[in-house]
Amino acid sequence: MASLETWSTDPHPLLAAIRREGPVTWVEELGGWVACGYEVALEVMRNSAAFTVDDPRFTTGQVIGPSMLSRDGAEHARHRGPFVPPYRLPALEHAIGSWLRDRARALALSLAQAGTAELRTQLAAPLAAEAVLETLRLAAAPSEALAWYRDIVEAVDALSSGLALPVAGPAAFSRLAAAIAATPSASSPVLGAARQTLTEQEIASNVAVVMFGGIETTEGAVANFLWHLFTTGEVERLRSERSLLPAAIEESLRLEPAAARVDRYATDDVAMGEASIRRGDLVVVSLAGANRDPAVFPDPDVFRLDRPNAARHLTFARGPHSCLGAHLARLEMTAAANALFDEMPQCTFVADASTGPSGLVFRKAQRVVVSFA
């Protein structure tokens, strides 16, 4: 039995061993069944009737109430529907494309003048936070909105760890809801669309979900991509061959998804392979494991720019709960890489000061340090 620390620091050998045991395996330390083969992961995510998110143990729902993240079927479609059009690629490009590229360049330029930089906290994190707030355009200062976001996340983390719900979480959510109510529809196309079918409370719950996904996991995706650029030795090739950036982005997303797993709960007794899953059991869909299934991705632990099917990865999930912000994440990864290449041409990776991806659920490179000649 591996410790949770091992699962956090280096889960990939564990997932490979589990995959060899069968399509679904009980893992005591995770308290549930783990599905880490590609096909079985797809099966679970696509079948929301048999494997649901709608369960009282879902900690995010305890903090922010019902949302697209914690509902299935018609209710899920009702919550999610208004948020889909604003986060399609053409809408995002029109709304924030130029702003995003300019902001990434400005951040990179300021870092290049400092001598050294830590790219997760000084480039990936502010870019992710500012970008999602730019799409929402709330009647609140960015610093306020980010403070509310952090308090909500900390409350969810506390519940997930078996601790009591901190009072700061619900208080932050109430302030977020008040800011949303104070934002005119004309100022925020996202809120304007949501107000056609959702209540203000429902909008607040779903905006909290958008903020969480748009900040936490996108920061991780950008940070992991920057980590891969340097540690795989491909940074100079990509600097000179920008046409390879889309392939590099998909391969980075495959190799280390920022959200390593998604959780579901069985709605009835079901057999999968030799596993007898009981109604109510937790089923952990390991996106990290599915993305390294050798039956789909040969040499799965290797970063390859010529991998023909890298975009088949499951990093953004599949089925009804596929990631709303997939296009936004890719836009940010592209903007961050181009800013790095254009504004930091002399930077050198500082390996002994950097730390790679870690995290049990949300995995991100913790420190990506560069210095300038």
C-alpha positions as CSV (number, residue, x, y, z in Angstrom):
1,M,0.0,0.0,0.0
2,A,1.5,3.4,-1.1
3,S,1.2,6.4,1.1
4,L,-0.8,9.5,0.0
5,E,2.5,11.3,-0.1
6,T,3.7,8.9,-2.8
7,W,0.5,9.3,-4.7
8,S,1.1,13.0,-4.6
9,T,4.8,13.1,-5.6
10,D,5.0,10.2,-8.2
11,P,1.7,8.5,-9.0
12,H,2.6,7.2,-12.4
13,P,4.4,4.0,-11.5
14,L,1.5,3.2,-9.1
15,L,-1.1,3.9,-11.9
16,A,0.8,1.7,-14.3
17,A,0.8,-1.2,-11.8
18,I,-2.9,-0.7,-11.2
19,R,-3.6,-0.7,-14.9
20,R,-1.9,-4.0,-15.3
21,E,-4.2,-5.6,-12.6
22,G,-7.4,-4.9,-14.5
23,P,-9.7,-2.1,-15.8
24,V,-10.9,-1.1,-12.3
25,T,-9.1,-1.8,-9.1
26,W,-9.9,-1.1,-5.4
27,V,-7.3,1.2,-3.8
28,E,-7.6,1.3,-0.1
29,E,-5.6,4.5,0.5
30,L,-7.8,6.4,-1.9
31,G,-11.0,4.9,-0.5
32,G,-12.4,3.8,-3.9
33,W,-12.1,2.1,-7.2
34,V,-9.6,3.5,-9.6
35,A,-10.2,3.4,-13.3
36,C,-6.9,4.2,-15.1
37,G,-7.2,2.5,-18.4
38,Y,-8.1,4.7,-21.4
39,E,-11.3,2.9,-22.5
40,V,-12.7,2.3,-19.0
41,A,-12.1,5.9,-18.1
42,L,-14.1,7.0,-21.2
43,E,-16.9,4.5,-20.3
44,V,-17.3,5.9,-16.7
45,M,-17.1,9.6,-17.7
46,R,-19.6,9.2,-20.6
47,N,-22.2,7.2,-18.5
48,S,-23.6,9.7,-16.0
49,A,-26.6,7.6,-15.4
50,A,-24.4,4.8,-13.9
51,F,-21.6,7.0,-12.5
52,T,-22.8,10.3,-11.1
53,V,-21.4,13.5,-9.5
54,D,-24.7,14.1,-7.8
55,D,-23.8,12.9,-4.3
56,P,-23.9,14.6,-0.9
57,R,-20.3,13.7,-0.3
58,F,-19.3,16.0,-3.2
59,T,-17.4,18.7,-1.1
60,T,-17.7,21.5,-3.6
61,G,-21.5,21.3,-3.5
62,Q,-21.4,21.6,0.3
63,V,-19.6,25.0,0.0
64,I,-21.3,26.6,-3.1
65,G,-24.5,24.7,-3.5
66,P,-25.8,23.0,-6.7
67,S,-23.9,23.8,-9.9
68,M,-22.9,22.3,-13.2
69,L,-20.1,20.5,-11.3
70,S,-22.4,18.6,-9.0
71,R,-25.5,17.8,-11.1
72,D,-26.3,15.4,-13.9
73,G,-28.9,15.0,-16.6
74,A,-31.3,17.8,-17.3
75,E,-30.3,19.8,-14.3
76,H,-26.6,19.7,-15.3
77,A,-27.5,20.8,-18.8
78,R,-29.6,23.7,-17.4
79,H,-26.7,24.9,-15.2
80,R,-24.0,24.5,-17.8
81,G,-25.8,25.6,-20.9
82,P,-25.6,29.4,-20.6
83,F,-21.8,29.2,-19.9
84,V,-20.9,27.2,-23.0
85,P,-21.2,29.8,-25.8
86,P,-18.9,32.5,-24.1
87,Y,-16.1,29.9,-23.6
88,R,-16.1,28.6,-27.2
89,L,-12.9,29.5,-29.1
90,P,-14.3,32.2,-31.4
91,A,-16.0,33.9,-28.6
92,L,-12.9,33.8,-26.4
93,E,-10.7,35.1,-29.2
94,H,-13.0,38.0,-29.8
95,A,-13.5,38.9,-26.2
96,I,-10.0,38.5,-24.8
97,G,-7.6,37.2,-27.4
98,S,-5.6,40.4,-28.0
99,W,-5.8,41.3,-24.3
100,L,-4.4,37.9,-23.3
101,R,-1.4,38.0,-25.6
102,D,-0.6,41.5,-24.6
103,R,-0.9,40.7,-20.9
104,A,1.3,37.6,-21.2
105,R,4.0,39.7,-23.0
106,A,3.8,42.4,-20.3
107,L,4.2,39.9,-17.5
108,A,7.2,38.2,-19.3
109,L,8.8,41.6,-20.0
110,S,8.6,42.7,-16.4
111,L,10.2,39.4,-15.3
112,A,13.0,39.6,-17.8
113,Q,14.1,42.9,-16.2
114,A,14.3,41.4,-12.7
115,G,17.2,39.0,-13.2
116,T,15.5,35.8,-12.0
117,A,11.9,34.7,-12.1
118,E,9.7,31.8,-10.8
119,L,7.4,31.2,-13.7
120,R,4.5,29.4,-11.9
121,T,3.7,32.2,-9.4
122,Q,4.9,35.1,-11.5
123,L,3.6,34.2,-15.0
124,A,1.2,31.2,-15.0
125,A,-0.7,32.2,-11.9
126,P,-1.4,35.9,-12.6
127,L,-2.2,35.1,-16.2
128,A,-4.7,32.4,-15.3
129,A,-6.4,34.5,-12.6
130,E,-6.6,37.7,-14.6
131,A,-7.8,35.9,-17.8
132,V,-10.8,34.2,-16.1
133,L,-11.8,37.5,-14.4
134,E,-11.5,39.3,-17.7
135,T,-14.1,36.9,-19.2
136,L,-16.5,37.4,-16.2
137,R,-16.0,41.2,-15.8
138,L,-17.5,41.2,-12.3
139,A,-18.3,44.5,-10.4
140,A,-15.4,43.8,-8.0
141,A,-11.7,44.5,-7.8
142,P,-9.6,41.6,-9.0
143,S,-7.9,41.4,-5.7
144,E,-11.2,41.0,-3.9
145,A,-12.4,38.3,-6.3
146,L,-9.2,36.4,-5.9
147,A,-9.5,36.5,-2.1
148,W,-13.0,35.1,-2.3
149,Y,-11.8,32.4,-4.7
150,R,-9.0,31.4,-2.3
151,D,-11.3,31.2,0.7
152,I,-13.8,29.0,-1.3
153,V,-11.0,26.7,-2.4
154,E,-9.6,26.4,1.2
155,A,-13.1,25.5,2.4
156,V,-13.4,22.7,-0.2
157,D,-9.9,21.5,0.7
158,A,-10.8,21.4,4.4
159,L,-13.9,19.3,3.8
160,S,-12.0,17.0,1.5
161,S,-9.5,16.4,4.3
162,G,-12.3,15.6,6.9
163,L,-12.1,18.9,8.7
164,A,-14.9,21.2,9.7
165,L,-16.2,23.8,7.1
166,P,-14.3,27.1,7.7
167,V,-16.6,30.0,8.1
168,A,-14.5,32.0,5.6
169,G,-15.7,29.8,2.8
170,P,-19.5,30.5,2.9
171,A,-18.7,34.1,3.8
172,A,-16.6,34.5,0.6
173,F,-19.2,32.8,-1.5
174,S,-21.8,35.3,-0.1
175,R,-19.6,38.2,-1.1
176,L,-19.1,36.7,-4.6
177,A,-22.8,36.3,-5.0
178,A,-23.3,40.0,-4.0
179,A,-20.7,41.1,-6.6
180,I,-22.5,39.1,-9.2
181,A,-25.9,40.6,-8.4
182,A,-24.3,44.1,-8.6
183,T,-22.8,43.4,-12.1
184,P,-25.1,44.6,-14.9
185,S,-25.7,42.2,-17.7
186,A,-24.5,44.8,-20.2
187,S,-21.1,44.7,-18.5
188,S,-20.7,41.0,-18.5
189,P,-21.9,38.9,-21.5
190,V,-21.3,35.7,-19.5
191,L,-23.7,36.8,-16.7
192,G,-26.1,38.3,-19.2
193,A,-26.4,34.9,-20.9
194,A,-26.8,33.1,-17.6
195,R,-29.6,35.4,-16.4
196,Q,-31.8,34.1,-19.2
197,T,-32.3,30.7,-17.4
198,L,-30.7,30.7,-14.0
199,T,-31.4,32.4,-10.7
200,E,-28.8,34.7,-9.2
201,Q,-27.9,32.1,-6.6
202,E,-27.4,29.5,-9.3
203,I,-25.3,31.9,-11.3
204,A,-23.1,32.5,-8.3
205,S,-22.5,28.8,-7.8
206,N,-21.6,28.3,-11.4
207,V,-19.3,31.3,-11.5
208,A,-17.5,29.9,-8.5
209,V,-17.0,26.7,-10.5
210,V,-15.7,28.7,-13.5
211,M,-13.3,30.6,-11.3
212,F,-12.0,27.4,-9.7
213,G,-11.5,25.6,-13.0
214,G,-10.2,28.7,-14.8
215,I,-7.7,29.6,-12.2
216,E,-6.5,26.5,-10.4
217,T,-6.2,24.0,-13.3
218,T,-5.2,26.5,-15.9
219,E,-2.4,27.8,-13.7
220,G,-1.3,24.2,-13.5
221,A,-1.6,23.6,-17.2
222,V,0.6,26.6,-18.0
223,A,3.1,25.8,-15.3
224,N,3.4,22.2,-16.4
225,F,3.9,23.2,-20.0
226,L,6.7,25.6,-19.0
227,W,8.3,22.8,-17.0
228,H,8.1,20.5,-20.0
229,L,9.6,23.1,-22.3
230,F,12.7,23.3,-20.2
231,T,13.1,19.7,-18.9
232,T,12.5,18.0,-22.2
233,G,15.2,20.0,-23.9
234,E,12.7,21.3,-26.6
235,V,12.6,25.0,-25.7
236,E,15.1,26.1,-28.4
237,R,13.5,24.0,-31.1
238,L,10.0,25.4,-30.2
239,R,11.4,28.9,-30.1
240,S,12.5,28.7,-33.7
241,E,9.6,26.4,-34.9
242,R,6.5,28.0,-33.5
243,S,4.3,25.7,-35.8
244,L,5.2,22.9,-33.4
245,L,3.6,24.7,-30.4
246,P,0.1,23.0,-30.8
247,A,1.7,19.6,-30.7
248,A,3.8,20.5,-27.7
249,I,0.8,21.8,-25.9
250,E,-1.2,18.6,-26.4
251,E,1.7,16.4,-25.4
252,S,2.2,18.4,-22.2
253,L,-1.5,18.2,-21.4
254,R,-1.3,14.4,-22.0
255,L,1.8,13.8,-20.0
256,E,0.8,15.7,-16.8
257,P,-2.9,16.8,-16.5
258,A,-3.4,19.6,-14.0
259,A,-6.5,17.8,-12.7
260,A,-5.2,14.2,-12.3
261,R,-8.6,12.7,-11.5
262,V,-12.3,13.2,-11.5
263,D,-14.6,11.4,-9.1
264,R,-17.9,9.7,-9.7
265,Y,-20.3,7.6,-7.5
266,A,-21.9,4.4,-8.7
267,T,-25.7,4.7,-8.8
268,D,-26.2,0.9,-8.7
269,D,-24.3,-2.3,-8.3
270,V,-22.2,-3.0,-11.4
271,A,-19.5,-5.4,-12.5
272,M,-16.5,-4.1,-14.5
273,G,-14.1,-6.8,-15.4
274,E,-13.5,-8.7,-12.1
275,A,-14.5,-5.7,-10.0
276,S,-17.9,-5.8,-8.2
277,I,-18.7,-2.1,-7.6
278,R,-21.5,-1.5,-5.1
279,R,-24.0,1.3,-5.3
280,G,-22.6,4.4,-3.7
281,D,-19.0,3.4,-4.1
282,L,-16.5,6.0,-5.1
283,V,-15.0,5.5,-8.6
284,V,-11.9,7.6,-9.2
285,V,-11.3,8.2,-12.9
286,S,-7.5,8.7,-13.2
287,L,-7.0,11.0,-16.1
288,A,-3.3,10.8,-15.4
289,G,-3.4,7.0,-15.7
290,A,-5.6,7.0,-18.9
291,N,-3.2,9.5,-20.6
292,R,-0.4,7.1,-20.1
293,D,-2.2,3.9,-21.2
294,P,0.4,2.2,-23.5
295,A,-2.4,0.6,-25.5
296,V,-3.3,4.1,-26.8
297,F,0.0,6.1,-26.4
298,P,3.1,4.0,-27.1
299,D,6.1,5.0,-24.9
300,P,3.6,6.8,-22.7
301,D,6.2,8.3,-20.3
302,V,8.1,10.1,-23.0
303,F,7.5,13.6,-24.2
304,R,7.3,13.4,-28.0
305,L,6.6,16.3,-30.4
306,D,5.8,13.8,-33.2
307,R,3.2,11.8,-31.3
308,P,0.4,11.5,-33.9
309,N,-2.5,11.1,-31.4
310,A,-1.5,13.3,-28.5
311,A,-4.7,15.2,-28.8
312,R,-6.7,12.1,-27.8
313,H,-5.7,12.7,-24.2
314,L,-8.5,12.9,-21.6
315,T,-7.1,15.8,-19.7
316,F,-10.2,17.9,-20.2
317,A,-12.4,14.9,-19.4
318,R,-15.1,13.6,-21.8
319,G,-18.8,13.2,-21.7
320,P,-21.3,15.8,-20.2
321,H,-18.7,17.1,-17.7
322,S,-16.0,17.8,-20.2
323,C,-14.0,20.9,-19.3
324,L,-15.7,24.2,-20.1
325,G,-12.4,26.0,-20.2
326,A,-10.4,23.8,-22.5
327,H,-10.1,26.5,-25.2
328,L,-9.1,29.1,-22.6
329,A,-6.4,26.9,-21.2
330,R,-4.9,26.3,-24.6
331,L,-5.0,30.0,-25.5
332,E,-3.1,30.8,-22.2
333,M,-0.5,28.1,-22.8
334,T,0.1,29.5,-26.3
335,A,0.3,33.1,-25.1
336,A,2.7,32.2,-22.2
337,A,5.0,30.2,-24.5
338,N,5.2,33.0,-27.1
339,A,5.8,35.6,-24.4
340,L,8.6,33.5,-23.0
341,F,10.2,33.1,-26.4
342,D,9.8,36.7,-27.4
343,E,10.5,38.6,-24.1
344,M,12.8,36.2,-22.4
345,P,15.2,35.0,-25.2
346,Q,18.2,34.9,-22.8
347,C,16.6,33.0,-19.9
348,T,18.3,29.9,-18.5
349,F,16.5,27.2,-16.6
350,V,17.7,26.8,-13.0
351,A,17.2,23.1,-12.4
352,D,18.3,22.9,-8.8
353,A,15.9,25.7,-7.8
354,S,13.0,24.2,-9.6
355,T,10.5,21.5,-8.6
356,G,8.3,19.4,-10.8
357,P,4.6,18.5,-10.8
358,S,3.1,17.2,-7.6
359,G,-0.4,17.0,-6.0
360,L,-2.9,14.3,-5.2
361,V,-5.8,15.8,-7.2
362,F,-4.5,19.0,-8.7
363,R,-0.9,18.6,-10.1
364,K,1.3,21.5,-11.0
365,A,5.0,22.2,-11.3
366,Q,5.7,23.9,-8.0
367,R,8.7,26.0,-9.1
368,V,9.9,26.8,-12.6
369,V,12.9,29.1,-12.0
370,V,14.8,30.9,-14.7
371,S,17.7,33.4,-14.7
372,F,18.7,36.0,-17.2
373,A,22.2,36.6,-18.7
